[in-house]
């Protein structure tokens, strides 16, 4: 048998190969940092936060699917296209947040029984609102439908894909608790990856949903 004269890639070559697992992970990390900074900056006026979240989800879709394009290109295109509808719904979400914060502020003045009841109600309302808002902005980042249709689809997806919905809630709540518990120590992390990282984890769960809905995958 003739000897194999083909040269094999050296260890050094494989180490610095752009397809190396380490470099692929770092590429995702740097894209998430850029996305996080853009999302935070576009949330600064507060009223534009809805459009910022929608643009973030649109960008995450492309990232998870490994589609070509620059982060800022996907982000600002989606931000502009969805600004009006995202802002309207975000203002409603903002009103709900303000009301809930007001309820929390008076909880200490209530008798223990009412305090417990109000706490349970706020937790349930908060989780439901978070779930619907999460799916709504994801749907808005994918489809051009009226607000009623987007909300209906968000509610149906939350129920129809309950295991994935639960997974996303666990991710978001876990990161939220972590940030609240050690806020002072994780400020740099929040500024770099605080929003984009947990939402990237969520995107890994919700992207297969849309692949199934759009007929691109048979995965449930």
C-alpha positions in Angstrom: 0.0 0.0 0.0 1.4 3.4 -1.0 2.2 5.7 1.9 -0.2 8.6 2.6 1.7 11.7 1.6 -1.1 14.2 2.4 -0.1 16.6 5.1 -2.4 16.8 8.1 -3.2 20.1 9.7 -0.8 20.8 12.6 -2.0 21.3 16.1 -1.0 25.0 15.9 -3.1 25.4 12.7 -6.1 23.7 14.3 -5.7 25.9 17.4 -6.0 29.2 15.4 -8.5 27.9 12.9 -11.5 30.2 12.7 -13.7 27.0 12.8 -12.2 26.1 16.1 -14.9 25.7 18.8 -13.3 28.3 21.0 -13.3 31.0 18.3 -16.9 30.2 17.4 -18.0 30.6 21.0 -16.0 33.9 21.3 -17.6 35.1 18.0 -21.1 34.5 19.6 -20.0 36.3 22.8 -18.7 39.4 21.0 -21.9 39.5 18.9 -24.0 39.3 22.1 -22.0 42.1 23.7 -22.6 44.3 20.6 -26.3 43.3 20.7 -26.6 44.0 24.4 -25.0 47.5 24.1 -27.3 48.4 21.2 -30.4 47.1 23.1 -29.5 49.1 26.3 -28.7 52.3 24.3 -32.0 52.1 22.5 -33.9 51.5 25.8 -32.5 54.7 27.3 -35.5 56.9 26.2 -37.7 54.2 27.9 -40.5 54.6 25.3 -38.3 53.0 22.7 -37.6 49.9 24.8 -40.3 47.8 23.0 -38.8 48.5 19.6 -35.4 47.7 21.1 -36.6 44.3 22.4 -38.2 43.5 19.1 -35.0 44.3 17.2 -33.0 42.2 19.7 -35.2 39.2 19.1 -34.9 39.6 15.3 -31.1 39.7 15.6 -31.1 36.7 17.9 -33.1 34.7 15.4 -30.4 35.3 12.7 -27.6 34.5 15.2 -29.1 31.2 16.4 -29.7 30.1 12.8 -26.1 31.1 11.9 -27.3 33.4 9.2 -24.9 35.9 7.7 -25.1 39.6 8.4 -23.9 42.2 10.9 -25.5 42.5 14.3 -26.1 46.3 13.9 -27.6 45.8 10.4 -30.2 43.3 11.6 -30.9 45.3 14.7 -31.5 48.7 13.2 -33.5 47.4 10.3 -35.9 45.6 12.7 -36.0 48.6 15.1 -37.2 50.9 12.3 -39.7 48.4 10.8 -41.4 47.5 14.1 -41.1 50.8 16.0 -44.7 51.9 15.9 -46.4 48.6 16.9 -43.7 47.7 19.4 -44.0 51.1 21.1 -47.8 51.0 21.5 -47.6 47.6 23.2 -44.6 48.5 25.3 -46.4 51.6 26.7 -49.2 49.2 27.9 -46.5 47.0 29.5 -45.0 50.0 31.1 -48.3 51.0 32.6 -48.7 47.5 34.0 -45.2 47.7 35.5 -46.0 51.1 37.1 -49.3 49.8 38.6 -47.5 46.7 40.0 -44.7 48.8 41.5 -47.4 50.9 43.2 -49.0 47.8 44.6 -45.7 46.6 45.9 -45.1 49.9 47.6 -48.3 49.6 49.7 -47.9 45.9 50.5 -46.1 46.7 53.8 -49.1 48.7 55.1 -51.6 45.8 54.6 -52.5 43.1 57.2 -50.6 39.9 56.8 -53.5 38.0 55.1 -54.0 40.7 52.5 -50.3 41.1 52.1 -50.0 37.4 51.2 -53.0 37.4 48.8 -51.7 40.5 47.0 -48.2 39.0 46.7 -49.6 35.8 45.1 -51.8 37.9 42.7 -48.8 40.1 41.7 -46.6 37.0 41.1 -49.2 35.4 38.9 -50.0 38.6 37.0 -46.3 39.3 36.6 -45.5 35.9 35.2 -48.4 36.0 32.8 -47.5 39.5 31.6 -43.9 38.5 31.2 -44.8 35.4 29.2 -47.2 37.3 26.8 -44.7 40.2 26.4 -41.9 37.8 25.7 -43.8 35.9 23.0 -45.4 39.1 21.6 -42.1 40.8 20.8 -40.7 37.6 19.4 -43.7 37.2 17.1 -43.5 40.9 16.1 -39.9 40.4 15.2 -40.9 37.6 12.8 -44.4 38.5 11.4 -46.3 41.6 10.3 -49.7 41.2 11.9 -52.1 43.5 13.8 -51.7 43.8 17.5 -54.7 41.6 18.3 -53.3 38.8 16.1 -49.9 39.1 17.6 -51.3 39.0 21.2 -53.5 36.0 20.3 -50.6 34.1 18.8 -48.4 34.9 21.8 -51.0 33.6 24.2 -51.6 30.4 22.1 -47.8 29.8 21.8 -47.4 30.3 25.5 -49.9 27.5 26.2 -49.3 25.3 23.2 -45.5 25.1 23.8 -45.8 25.1 27.6 -42.5 23.2 28.3 -40.5 25.7 26.3 -42.5 28.6 27.9 -41.6 27.2 31.3 -37.9 26.9 30.3 -37.9 30.6 29.2 -39.5 31.7 32.4 -37.0 29.8 34.5 -34.1 31.4 32.5 -35.5 35.0 32.8 -36.5 34.7 36.5 -33.2 33.0 37.4 -31.1 35.8 35.7 -33.4 38.4 37.3 -33.0 37.0 40.8 -29.2 36.8 40.2 -29.0 40.4 39.1 -31.1 41.6 42.0 -29.1 39.6 44.6 -25.6 40.6 43.6 -26.4 43.7 41.5 -23.3 45.7 42.6 -21.0 42.9 41.6 -22.6 42.1 38.2 -23.0 45.6 36.8 -20.2 45.1 34.3 -21.9 41.8 33.2 -25.3 43.5 32.9 -23.8 46.2 30.7 -22.1 43.7 28.5 -24.4 40.7 28.4 -27.2 41.3 30.9 -30.1 41.3 28.5 -28.7 39.6 25.4 -27.3 36.5 27.2 -30.5 35.3 28.9 -32.5 36.2 25.8 -30.0 34.2 23.6 -30.7 31.2 25.9 -34.4 31.8 25.4 -33.9 32.1 21.6 -32.4 28.6 21.6 -35.8 27.4 23.0 -38.2 29.5 20.9 -36.5 29.3 17.5 -37.5 25.7 17.0 -41.1 26.8 17.6 -40.9 29.1 14.6 -39.1 26.6 12.5 -41.9 24.2 13.1 -44.6 26.9 12.5 -42.9 27.9 9.2 -42.3 24.3 8.1 -38.5 24.4 8.4 -38.2 21.7 11.0 -40.1 18.8 12.4 -38.8 19.4 15.9 -41.5 20.0 18.5 
